[in-house]
Each structure stands twice: as C-alpha cells, then as structure tokens.
Amino acid sequence: MDEKHQGGCFCGKLRYETVGEPTRTAVCHCRYCQLRTGTAFGISVYFNTDQVTFNVAPSKTYSYDTEGGNTVVLTRCANCGTNVSWKMSLEALKDTIGIAGGTFDPPTFWYEVEREVFARSKADFCQVSSPQSFETSPVSKPVREDGGRLKGST
C-alpha cells in the first residue's frame, strides 16, 4: 500500500494529501525560494500531479517568470497566506506539483533530501547534507540574466 502524508497551511484551511513517494526532493537556495519563504532556502518535495489532492479551501495564486524562461505558479492559502505548493512550466517538472516541505504534518521531515540546488546564493550559515550539490540547477538553463536582487548579489 502506498504511504500517505497530509499537510497544509498555517491556519489549517488549505489542506492536501500525498500518496506514494516523491519524484524528487531538494533544498533550494535560489533567490526566488528565499523570497517565497522569507528565509534562507526552500524545501521542495515534488510529486506527480495525480499523487496530490487538495481540499476545496479557497486559495490564491501568484505567477512569475524565471531567468530560465519558465513560469512558476505559487498556490497559497487565501486566509493566512502560507505558500503550500507550486507548479512549474520547466520541462523536467511540468507534470509535477511541488509541495513546501515544511507544510507536511508531523513527522514533517519524513522524506530524504536528494540534492541542494542554487548553492551560489546559499547563506554562509547553511550546512545541508545531501548526496548532490549544484551551483545552479541541473535542469534549469537560464535564457536571460537575473538582476542583482534575484541573482543573490547587489
């Protein structure tokens, strides 16, 4: 039987359930994740879209384009604003949904982190134990240069 995990936003109105193992996991130090989370990194736990179900709580989305020319659509709770998930147009991730790793119910961090990405903008105090580390990302190829604020330099 496939393992199930539940999670949701801070106020508990936006809830989800995942079934089975994630397709990939990563700690991401990119500026987008730093701004999305308001902290030094994001934890990305990806599942095929058919592995995730959401309740019908109202949610809001925010969309942006990355330096790689990909569109990211963030989903957050309409009540408390917690960013719970996202979808990306990036070819390697287009049929997946990213879940914010800290939003799973306890035991929150039940998954193994396979890699860290965008180490170029990693905070000096972060020490991540993962089998792979990349300065950018092995699946993202920039088509334009980000400005200093988004690249991690001023």
Contacts in CASP RR format, 6 or more apart in sequence:
PFRMAT RR
TARGET T0000
AUTHOR 0000-0000-0000
METHOD contacts of the structure
MODEL  1
MDEKHQGGCFCGKLRYETVGEPTRTAVCHCRYCQLRTGTAFGISVYFNTD
QVTFNVAPSKTYSYDTEGGNTVVLTRCANCGTNVSWKMSLEALKDTIGIA
GGTFDPPTFWYEVEREVFARSKADFCQVSSPQSFETSPVSKPVREDGGRL
KGST
2 19 0 8 1.000
2 20 0 8 1.000
3 19 0 8 1.000
3 20 0 8 1.000
3 21 0 8 1.000
4 17 0 8 1.000
4 18 0 8 1.000
4 19 0 8 1.000
4 20 0 8 1.000
5 17 0 8 1.000
5 18 0 8 1.000
5 104 0 8 1.000
5 105 0 8 1.000
5 110 0 8 1.000
6 15 0 8 1.000
6 16 0 8 1.000
6 17 0 8 1.000
6 18 0 8 1.000
6 104 0 8 1.000
6 105 0 8 1.000
7 15 0 8 1.000
7 16 0 8 1.000
7 17 0 8 1.000
7 103 0 8 1.000
7 104 0 8 1.000
7 105 0 8 1.000
8 14 0 8 1.000
8 15 0 8 1.000
8 16 0 8 1.000
8 77 0 8 1.000
8 82 0 8 1.000
8 84 0 8 1.000
8 103 0 8 1.000
8 104 0 8 1.000
8 105 0 8 1.000
9 15 0 8 1.000
9 76 0 8 1.000
9 77 0 8 1.000
9 79 0 8 1.000
9 80 0 8 1.000
9 81 0 8 1.000
9 82 0 8 1.000
9 84 0 8 1.000
9 103 0 8 1.000
10 77 0 8 1.000
10 80 0 8 1.000
10 81 0 8 1.000
10 82 0 8 1.000
11 77 0 8 1.000
11 79 0 8 1.000
11 80 0 8 1.000
11 82 0 8 1.000
12 57 0 8 1.000
12 77 0 8 1.000
12 80 0 8 1.000
13 57 0 8 1.000
13 58 0 8 1.000
13 77 0 8 1.000
13 78 0 8 1.000
13 79 0 8 1.000
13 80 0 8 1.000
14 54 0 8 1.000
14 55 0 8 1.000
14 57 0 8 1.000
14 58 0 8 1.000
14 59 0 8 1.000
14 75 0 8 1.000
14 76 0 8 1.000
14 77 0 8 1.000
14 78 0 8 1.000
14 79 0 8 1.000
14 82 0 8 1.000
14 84 0 8 1.000
15 54 0 8 1.000
15 55 0 8 1.000
15 57 0 8 1.000
16 52 0 8 1.000
16 53 0 8 1.000
16 54 0 8 1.000
16 55 0 8 1.000
16 84 0 8 1.000
16 85 0 8 1.000
16 99 0 8 1.000
17 52 0 8 1.000
17 53 0 8 1.000
18 47 0 8 1.000
18 51 0 8 1.000
18 52 0 8 1.000
18 99 0 8 1.000
19 51 0 8 1.000
19 52 0 8 1.000
20 47 0 8 1.000
20 51 0 8 1.000
22 45 0 8 1.000
22 46 0 8 1.000
22 47 0 8 1.000
22 111 0 8 1.000
23 46 0 8 1.000
23 47 0 8 1.000
23 48 0 8 1.000
23 96 0 8 1.000
24 44 0 8 1.000
24 46 0 8 1.000
24 96 0 8 1.000
24 114 0 8 1.000
24 115 0 8 1.000
25 43 0 8 1.000
25 44 0 8 1.000
25 45 0 8 1.000
25 46 0 8 1.000
25 111 0 8 1.000
25 112 0 8 1.000
25 113 0 8 1.000
25 114 0 8 1.000
25 115 0 8 1.000
26 43 0 8 1.000
26 44 0 8 1.000
26 113 0 8 1.000
26 114 0 8 1.000
26 115 0 8 1.000
26 116 0 8 1.000
26 117 0 8 1.000
26 130 0 8 1.000
27 41 0 8 1.000
27 42 0 8 1.000
27 43 0 8 1.000
27 44 0 8 1.000
27 113 0 8 1.000
27 115 0 8 1.000
27 116 0 8 1.000
27 117 0 8 1.000
27 128 0 8 1.000
27 130 0 8 1.000
28 41 0 8 1.000
28 42 0 8 1.000
28 43 0 8 1.000
28 44 0 8 1.000
28 116 0 8 1.000
28 117 0 8 1.000
28 118 0 8 1.000
29 40 0 8 1.000
29 41 0 8 1.000
29 42 0 8 1.000
29 116 0 8 1.000
29 117 0 8 1.000
29 118 0 8 1.000
29 119 0 8 1.000
29 120 0 8 1.000
29 121 0 8 1.000
29 122 0 8 1.000
29 123 0 8 1.000
29 126 0 8 1.000
30 117 0 8 1.000
30 118 0 8 1.000
30 121 0 8 1.000
30 137 0 8 1.000
31 118 0 8 1.000
31 121 0 8 1.000
31 146 0 8 1.000
31 149 0 8 1.000
31 150 0 8 1.000
31 151 0 8 1.000
31 152 0 8 1.000
32 64 0 8 1.000
32 66 0 8 1.000
32 72 0 8 1.000
32 150 0 8 1.000
33 41 0 8 1.000
33 42 0 8 1.000
33 44 0 8 1.000
33 118 0 8 1.000
34 40 0 8 1.000
34 41 0 8 1.000
34 42 0 8 1.000
34 121 0 8 1.000
36 42 0 8 1.000
36 74 0 8 1.000
36 83 0 8 1.000
37 83 0 8 1.000
37 100 0 8 1.000
40 122 0 8 1.000
40 123 0 8 1.000
40 125 0 8 1.000
40 126 0 8 1.000
41 116 0 8 1.000
41 122 0 8 1.000
41 123 0 8 1.000
41 126 0 8 1.000
41 128 0 8 1.000
42 100 0 8 1.000
42 101 0 8 1.000
43 100 0 8 1.000
43 101 0 8 1.000
43 102 0 8 1.000
43 109 0 8 1.000
43 113 0 8 1.000
44 98 0 8 1.000
44 99 0 8 1.000
44 100 0 8 1.000
44 101 0 8 1.000
45 98 0 8 1.000
45 99 0 8 1.000
45 100 0 8 1.000
45 101 0 8 1.000
45 104 0 8 1.000
45 111 0 8 1.000
46 93 0 8 1.000
46 96 0 8 1.000
46 97 0 8 1.000
46 98 0 8 1.000
46 99 0 8 1.000
47 96 0 8 1.000
47 97 0 8 1.000
47 98 0 8 1.000
47 99 0 8 1.000
48 95 0 8 1.000
48 96 0 8 1.000
48 97 0 8 1.000
49 87 0 8 1.000
49 95 0 8 1.000
49 96 0 8 1.000
49 97 0 8 1.000
52 85 0 8 1.000
52 97 0 8 1.000
52 99 0 8 1.000
54 85 0 8 1.000
57 77 0 8 1.000
57 78 0 8 1.000
57 79 0 8 1.000
58 77 0 8 1.000
58 78 0 8 1.000
58 79 0 8 1.000
59 75 0 8 1.000
59 76 0 8 1.000
59 77 0 8 1.000
59 78 0 8 1.000
59 84 0 8 1.000
60 75 0 8 1.000
60 76 0 8 1.000
60 77 0 8 1.000
60 78 0 8 1.000
60 81 0 8 1.000
61 73 0 8 1.000
61 74 0 8 1.000
61 75 0 8 1.000
61 76 0 8 1.000
62 73 0 8 1.000
62 74 0 8 1.000
62 76 0 8 1.000
63 71 0 8 1.000
63 72 0 8 1.000
63 73 0 8 1.000
63 74 0 8 1.000
64 71 0 8 1.000
64 72 0 8 1.000
64 74 0 8 1.000
65 71 0 8 1.000
65 72 0 8 1.000
66 72 0 8 1.000
66 140 0 8 1.000
67 142 0 8 1.000
67 143 0 8 1.000
67 144 0 8 1.000
67 145 0 8 1.000
67 146 0 8 1.000
67 150 0 8 1.000
67 151 0 8 1.000
68 140 0 8 1.000
68 141 0 8 1.000
68 142 0 8 1.000
68 143 0 8 1.000
68 144 0 8 1.000
69 143 0 8 1.000
69 144 0 8 1.000
70 88 0 8 1.000
70 89 0 8 1.000
70 90 0 8 1.000
70 140 0 8 1.000
71 88 0 8 1.000
71 89 0 8 1.000
72 86 0 8 1.000
72 87 0 8 1.000
72 88 0 8 1.000
72 89 0 8 1.000
73 86 0 8 1.000
73 87 0 8 1.000
73 88 0 8 1.000
74 83 0 8 1.000
74 85 0 8 1.000
74 86 0 8 1.000
75 83 0 8 1.000
75 84 0 8 1.000
75 85 0 8 1.000
75 86 0 8 1.000
75 87 0 8 1.000
76 82 0 8 1.000
76 83 0 8 1.000
76 84 0 8 1.000
77 84 0 8 1.000
82 100 0 8 1.000
82 103 0 8 1.000
83 100 0 8 1.000
84 99 0 8 1.000
84 100 0 8 1.000
84 103 0 8 1.000
85 97 0 8 1.000
85 98 0 8 1.000
85 99 0 8 1.000
85 100 0 8 1.000
86 97 0 8 1.000
86 98 0 8 1.000
87 94 0 8 1.000
87 96 0 8 1.000
87 97 0 8 1.000
87 98 0 8 1.000
88 94 0 8 1.000
88 96 0 8 1.000
88 98 0 8 1.000
90 139 0 8 1.000
90 140 0 8 1.000
91 139 0 8 1.000
92 139 0 8 1.000
93 139 0 8 1.000
101 108 0 8 1.000
101 109 0 8 1.000
101 111 0 8 1.000
102 108 0 8 1.000
102 109 0 8 1.000
104 110 0 8 1.000
113 128 0 8 1.000
113 129 0 8 1.000
113 130 0 8 1.000
114 130 0 8 1.000
114 131 0 8 1.000
114 132 0 8 1.000
115 130 0 8 1.000
115 131 0 8 1.000
115 132 0 8 1.000
115 133 0 8 1.000
115 134 0 8 1.000
116 122 0 8 1.000
116 128 0 8 1.000
116 130 0 8 1.000
116 132 0 8 1.000
116 133 0 8 1.000
116 134 0 8 1.000
117 134 0 8 1.000
117 136 0 8 1.000
117 137 0 8 1.000
117 138 0 8 1.000
118 134 0 8 1.000
118 135 0 8 1.000
118 136 0 8 1.000
118 137 0 8 1.000
119 133 0 8 1.000
119 134 0 8 1.000
119 135 0 8 1.000
120 135 0 8 1.000
120 136 0 8 1.000
120 152 0 8 1.000
121 151 0 8 1.000
121 152 0 8 1.000
122 128 0 8 1.000
136 142 0 8 1.000
145 151 0 8 1.000
148 154 0 8 1.000
END
